[in-house]
Amino acid sequence: MEKLRGMMDFCIRHQTVLGYSFLSLLTAASEQIFSSVVFKCPCNSGNMLYGSVFLIVPAFILFVLGYLANTKMWHLLTGSCRAEERCSCSPWGTCTHYCHVLVPVTARILVAPLTWIAVALLRASFYECAASGSSLIRNLMCKDKGEECHKVLVRIPCDEKLLEKEKEKLSIEFLSLQAQSHVIGWFLIAIVMIVALVLKCVSRCISPVSYLQLKFWKIYSKKEQELFETKAKEHATRLAEINTKCFFEATDPVPFWTPSNEDWWKISFLYTFNSKEQYYSMIHKYVNTNRGNSDRFRKGDQDLPVLGFVDEANVSEAGF
């Protein structure tokens, strides 16, 4: 039991890293199945298009699906184009605010697409097919070797023995398309890891809160979200019961308070941490500013986050 509890504690503490690891493994497994079952290089003039589609399009689809499944983006966009808000919003301020929120969200969404591309390059099937039909590679490998070299090049992905038979006709520097793919794949992985490390270090260095306070904020945000969903479900269920009962029994509803539209808007803003006020969410700020009617609530509503990791929309995924 102690070991099980220790494993659960470990998973909770490192849920972000474990989540990204699981997503990467799932993407790699999908690429393995996809390339083995679906991919068949045509070995003709269509190699470039066919290989590029398999290398890039699935990554693009994963990128779009990441946005579609990201609740923080919809939190930001929902109601942002209301007619009554268009005249009062500053285009520059709105654009900057969107960038501060969407940049870290986009960075996390890129995990799956980049994993697909990196794994595909290390397997080399897609790149080998695309490169064998590339005019650039063809000019480098078949310079002064005639039309027969072009025909041999596009057949390389389909015949492993062909490379040994025809290697004298190809430039030694560009003999292995697989080697090129592997090198590009490892360079891509190295660049992504370096960029991720630099961005993580920079975000933590300019963080307006300390490490332990950021950890507390993460715990608070998670618990508040859990309690909000529980209370919202109870409240919605009770309201539905009252309305349904009144409908079938033809009676007037009993008084039942529910938040107004204005109250919902007030707690739906993406909150930015302010070290002078030290609230941890819009609900926290709302209940401590006379239900959002105080000037303290309105002040700072348009503040911009210093960086994505210290915004309420991203603090739960900041990682520790």
N, C-alpha and C positions, 0 to 999 in steps of 0.2 A: 504493500500500500504506500509506503514511504517513497519507494522508487517511482511508482506511478504518479504520485503527487509532485515529485521533483521533475518528472518529464513534463507534466502539465504546466508547471510554473515556468519551465524553460521555454515551452512553446508560446506561452502568453507573453513572456518578456521579449521574445524574438519573433513575434508573429509576422511583422513586416518583412523581415529577411526571409523567413520560411515561406511566406506567401509568394515573394518574388522568385524564390528558388523553385517552388512547385510550378509556378507559371512558366518558368524557363524550361523545366524538364518536360512539361506537357507540350510546349511548343516544339521542343526538340523531337519528342516522340511522334508528334503529328507530322513533322517534316520527314522523319524516317519512313513512316507509312506512306506518305504522299509520294515521295520520290521512288519508292520501291514498287508501288501498285499502279500509280497513275502516270508517272513521267515516262515518256518514250521519245527520245530525241529523233526527229525525222531524218537527220543526216543528209540534208540537202541545203538549198539556198535559204530555207526558212529557219535554220538553226539559231540565228541571232535572235529573231523575234520569239521563237518558241522558248528558248532557254531564259531569255530576259523576263518573259511573262511569268514563268514559274519561280523565278528568283525574286521579283519585285512585287507582283500583284498580290500574292498571299500576305506579304508583309504590309502592304497598303490596306488590305482588308482587315488585318488584325489591328492596325492603327485606328481605322474608322470605328471598329467594334469597341475598341478601348474607350473612345470618346462617348459612344452611345451608352456604354455601361457605367460611365463615371457619374455618380450622383452629384459631385461637387460642381461639375460643369453646368448641370441642369439647375442646381441651386443658384448659380450665378446668373444664368440666362432667364429663368422663369420670371416673367413680369417685367423684364428690364426695358421693354419697348412700349410700356403703357403710354397712352396718349397724353395723360395729365403730367407725365414726368419728362416728356421730350423737351419742353421749353425751359425747364429748370435745371437740366443736366448740362454739365460742361463736357463737350465732346472730347477735349484733351484729357480731362480728369477721368472720364469714363473709360477711354481707351487705355490709359495707364493702369487703371484699376483692373481691367480685364487682363492685361498682360501680366501683372503681378500674380494673378490667380491662375491663369492658364499655363504660364511657363512651367511651374513645378508640376502641374497636372500632366502636361504634355511629356515632361521628362519621365514620369512614371509610366505613362502609356507606351512610351517607346521601348520598354523592356521586351515585350513580346515580338514586335517587328524586327528589332535588332537581333534578337535571339534566332529568329527564323533565318535572317540573312547570314549570320555568322555560322550557324550549323550547316546551312546549305553550301556555303563556301568551303567549309572543312570537308564536307562530303564530296564536293567538286563536280557532281553530276550536272547541275544546272549551269555552272560557269563554263565547264568544258564544252557543253553543247552550244552555249551562246558565243563563247570566244572562237570556236571553230568556224562560225559563220560571220565573224566580225571582219569588216574590210581592213581595219587597222592591224589586227593580228595576222590576217592573210598577207598583207603587204610586208610585214616584218618577217614572217616565216617563209614566204614563198618568193622573196625578191630574186629576180633573175633565174627562176626555176621553172617557168612555163605554166601552162594551163593545167597540166597533169597534177602539179603540186596542189592546186586549189581543190581538185576533186578528191585528192587523198586527205586533205585537211578536214573537210566536212564529214568524212567517213570515220574519223578517229573516235568519236564517242560511241560508235556502234560496233567497232571491231578492235578488240584489245591487241590482237596479234598483228594488226595492220601497222601499228607504230614500229614494231621491231623490223618488219619487212621493208618499210619505206623510210626509215630514219635517216638514210643518207641524203634524202631529198629535202629534208627539213633543217632549218637552222638549229644548231645545238643549243643556243641561248634560249630558244623558245620551244624546245622539244616537248616539255611536259606542261600541258595546260592544267593538269591536276596540281602540279607544284605551284603554279601561279595562283590558283584558287586558294590553296592552303595558306600561302604567304599573306594574301589579301585578307583572308578570314582572321588570322592571328593578329594582323595589324589592326583590324576593325575592333576586335575584342580588347586589345591593349589601349587603343584610343578611347573607347567607351569607358573603360575602368578608370583611366587617368582623369577624364573629364568629370566623371561621377565623383571621384575622390576630391578633386579641386572644388567643385561646386558645394560638396558637403562641408568641406573645411571652411570655405568662405561664408556659407550660410550660418554656420555655428559661430564663427568669429564675430560677425556683426549682429548676432542675436541680442535683442534687448533684455532677455531674461537669462537666468542662470540655468545650468544643466538640471539641477533638482527641481527648479520651478517649472521648467519645460516638461519634466517628467510628471510633476503633479498636474499640470495643465492637460496632459494627455489622458491621465486617469480620470480627471474631472469630466472632460469632454465625452469620454466613452460612457461613463456612468450616467451623465445627463441625457445622452442620446437613448440609452436603454430605458431610463425612467420616463422620458418623454414618449417613447413609443408605447410603453405600457399604459401610461395615463391617457394618451390619445385614443388608444383602443378601447379603454374602459369608458371614456367620455363619449366616443362615437357610438359605442354599443348602447349606452344608456339613452342617448338622444334618439337613436333609431327605434329603440323599444317604445319610447314615449310617443313618437310620431306614428309608428305603426299601430299602436294601441288606439290612439285617437282616431285614426282613419277607419279602423274596423268597428269601433264602438261609437263613432259619431259624437265624440266628446271634445271639449276644449283642452288644450295641453296645459299641464301644470307648469308654473314658472321654472325655467331651467336655463341658467346662464351659460353662454358659450362665448368664446373670444370673438370680438368684432373683426371685420376685415382689416381695419387699421392696426389692431393688435397683432394680427397675423403678419402684416407687412413689417411691423417694427421688429419682430423676432426673426424675420427671414433674411435680413441683411447678413452679409458675410462680415463677421466681427473682426476688427483689427485690435490687437493688444495695445493698450495704452498704459505705460508704466505709472502715470500719475493717478489713474483711477483703479487699475488692477482688477478689472472684471475679466472673466474667463469665457464668456459667451454673450450673445445678445439676450438670452433669457436672464442670465445673471445681471446684466446691465439694466434690463427692463424692470425687473422686480425691485431693484435698488434705486430707481429713479422715478418713483411715484407712477408706476405702470407706463413708463416711457413718456410722461408728460413734463418732466423736468428739462430745463435747458441743458443739463449735463448729458441727457440722452441724445439730444439733437447734435450737440457738439461732438465732432469727431466721427459722425456717420459717414463722411466722405473721406476720412483718413485712408491712406494707402498703407498696405503692409510693407514692412521693411524688406522682407523676403518671404517666399512662399512657406518656409518652415515655421514661421511664427504667426501665420494666419490661422484662424480657427478652422478654415476649410481644409487645412493641411496638417494641423498639429497632431491629429490622431495617427498620421502616417510618417511622422518625423523620424521615428526609429531611435533606439537607444542601444 
